[in-house]
């Protein structure tokens, strides 16, 4: 339950579907980086933050600490944005890929019903 909205299954919600799409795109990118020794730590951090976004959105829609779970999801999105910006500055991520992923993250954040 978010506010007064009861949810039978969070997987049916558009915000969950969008989050899953964005996270899968980011995880795919992180997986491609994990093969390079110098990028393994970065890829691991992105992986952890991406999973945190999905986990906290699921918790929120299952009614477990809705407000704090959505806040944690947004915090993880903010951290992902910072990591992607840093990766772009360091030349690990292309500007076009960064722009695409950042646009998706911003849209995801805006779609969450922060109480």
Buried (B, 14 or more C-beta within 10 A) or exposed (E): EBEEEEBEEBEEBEBBEBBBEBBEBBBEBBEEBBEEEEBEEBBEBBBEBBEBBBBBBBBBBBEEEBEEBBBBBBBBBEBBBEBBEEBBEEEBBEEEBBEEBBEBBEEBBEBBEEE
